[in-house]
Amino acid sequence: MKLVLASKSPRRKEILSMVTSDFLVRVSGADENVSSDIDLFEVPVQLAKIKAEAVALYEDEVIIGCDTVVIYENEILGKPRDKDDAIRMLSALSGKAHYVVSGVAIRTKEKTYSFGVTTLVKMREIAKKEILTYVTKFPPLDKAGAYGIQEMAGAFVEKIDGDFYNVVGLPLCELVSALKREFNVELI
C-alpha cells in the first residue's frame, strides 16, 4: 500500500519521514469548517477527516489526514492572523498550561479510522522581549498557538505530559500503531 500524507505541513512531512521515505504528499484544498457546537477536543479529529476525504483516493493507497489545535481556557488558538495576534497568543500562554490536540484520520477504499491525541503543555513565564524575538526570528503564522516547540519556543516549554511529536504536529507513536493495528501497514 502507498501512503499519502494529506497535508502541506513541512513538519508533518519531516516527522513521517522519520519512519518511512515511501509516501506522497497530496494537499487537501478542503473547506476546513466544522460545526460550532462540536466539543473543542473533537474539532481536530473532524478536520482530519475532512482533509483525508478531500484527497483523491486511488487503489492501494492509505491517506493520512491530520490537524492540530491548541486549546487554552476553552478556546481554540489556531494559526495567528498576524504578528500582533501571535504576540497576544504567546502572552496568554506565558506561565500557563494548555492542551495540544491532534486529530488523525486514516482512510483506504475499505474504511476510515480516526483518533485524537492530547498533550498537556506547561509554559514558563515568557518575557515580552523573548516573545518579540521569537515572532521576529521564527514567524509563527503557520503554527497553531503561535509557537513551534521544535524551534526556539522549545525554551519556553517548562514541561509536557504526552507525545512530543503531537505538539510538533503529528502524533507519531499512535499513528504508527494505528497503521499497523487497523490497516496492517508496518512502517518499522
BELVEN-V595769 format. One record per residue. N is the residue number from 1. RES is the residue in one letter. SS is DSSP state (helix for helix, strand for strand, loop for the rest). PSI is psi in whole degrees, 0 to 359 (NA if undefined). OMEGA is omega as a letter, one per 30 degrees, with the letter a starting at -180 (999 if undefined). Layout:
# BELVEN-V595769
n;res;ss;psi;omega
N;RES;SS;PSI;OMEGA
N;RES;SS;PSI;OMEGA
This chain:
# BELVEN-V595769
n;res;ss;psi;omega
1;M;loop;142;l
2;K;strand;128;l
3;L;strand;140;l
4;V;strand;122;l
5;L;strand;116;a
6;A;strand;67;a
7;S;loop;144;l
8;K;loop;0;a
9;S;loop;121;l
10;P;helix;333;l
11;R;helix;318;l
12;R;helix;319;l
13;K;helix;316;l
14;E;helix;318;a
15;I;helix;314;l
16;L;helix;326;l
17;S;helix;342;l
18;M;loop;335;a
19;V;loop;345;l
20;T;loop;147;l
21;S;loop;357;a
22;D;loop;72;l
23;F;strand;158;l
24;L;strand;158;l
25;V;strand;126;l
26;R;loop;106;a
27;V;loop;135;l
28;S;loop;136;l
29;G;loop;25;a
30;A;loop;152;l
31;D;loop;118;a
32;E;loop;53;l
33;N;loop;137;l
34;V;loop;164;a
35;S;loop;141;a
36;S;loop;348;a
37;D;loop;8;l
38;I;loop;147;l
39;D;loop;136;a
40;L;helix;323;a
41;F;helix;346;l
42;E;helix;344;a
43;V;helix;309;a
44;P;helix;331;l
45;V;helix;315;l
46;Q;helix;319;l
47;L;helix;322;l
48;A;helix;319;l
49;K;helix;316;l
50;I;helix;314;a
51;K;helix;315;a
52;A;helix;321;a
53;E;helix;336;a
54;A;helix;345;a
55;V;loop;134;l
56;A;loop;135;a
57;L;loop;119;l
58;Y;loop;164;a
59;E;loop;142;l
60;D;loop;30;l
61;E;strand;149;l
62;V;strand;114;a
63;I;strand;133;l
64;I;strand;114;l
65;G;strand;145;a
66;C;strand;147;l
67;D;strand;143;a
68;T;strand;135;l
69;V;strand;159;l
70;V;strand;130;l
71;I;strand;122;l
72;Y;strand;125;l
73;E;loop;53;l
74;N;loop;32;l
75;E;strand;140;l
76;I;strand;124;l
77;L;strand;103;l
78;G;loop;208;l
79;K;strand;135;a
80;P;loop;147;l
81;R;loop;324;a
82;D;loop;184;a
83;K;helix;318;a
84;D;helix;321;l
85;D;helix;322;l
86;A;helix;318;l
87;I;helix;318;l
88;R;helix;314;a
89;M;helix;311;a
90;L;helix;324;l
91;S;helix;320;l
92;A;helix;322;a
93;L;helix;341;a
94;S;loop;122;l
95;G;loop;7;a
96;K;loop;166;l
97;A;strand;151;l
98;H;strand;170;l
99;Y;strand;140;l
100;V;strand;123;a
101;V;strand;125;l
102;S;strand;137;l
103;G;strand;140;l
104;V;strand;136;l
105;A;strand;127;l
106;I;strand;128;a
107;R;strand;135;l
108;T;loop;181;l
109;K;loop;329;a
110;E;loop;326;a
111;K;loop;166;l
112;T;strand;134;l
113;Y;strand;131;a
114;S;strand;157;l
115;F;strand;165;l
116;G;strand;149;l
117;V;strand;131;a
118;T;strand;134;l
119;T;strand;132;l
120;L;strand;128;a
121;V;strand;130;l
122;K;strand;121;l
123;M;strand;145;l
124;R;loop;172;l
125;E;loop;129;a
126;I;loop;123;l
127;A;loop;147;l
128;K;helix;320;a
129;K;helix;321;l
130;E;helix;319;l
131;I;helix;314;a
132;L;helix;319;l
133;T;helix;316;a
134;Y;helix;309;a
135;V;helix;340;l
136;T;helix;314;a
137;K;helix;326;a
138;F;loop;72;a
139;P;loop;114;a
140;P;loop;29;a
141;L;loop;345;l
142;D;loop;17;a
143;K;loop;130;l
144;A;strand;135;l
145;G;loop;1;l
146;A;loop;27;l
147;Y;loop;154;l
148;G;loop;115;a
149;I;loop;336;a
150;Q;loop;356;l
151;E;loop;200;l
152;M;helix;331;a
153;A;helix;344;l
154;G;helix;333;l
155;A;helix;348;l
156;F;helix;344;a
157;V;strand;115;a
158;E;strand;317;l
159;K;strand;160;l
160;I;strand;151;l
161;D;strand;99;a
162;G;loop;199;a
163;D;loop;118;l
164;F;helix;314;a
165;Y;helix;336;l
166;N;helix;319;l
167;V;helix;326;l
168;V;helix;328;l
169;G;loop;356;l
170;L;loop;112;a
171;P;loop;88;a
172;L;helix;313;a
173;C;helix;309;a
174;E;helix;326;l
175;L;helix;310;l
176;V;helix;317;l
177;S;helix;315;a
178;A;helix;320;l
179;L;helix;318;a
180;K;helix;310;a
181;R;helix;316;a
182;E;helix;335;a
183;F;helix;3;a
184;N;loop;32;l
185;V;loop;115;a
186;E;loop;122;l
187;L;loop;338;a
188;I;loop;NA;999
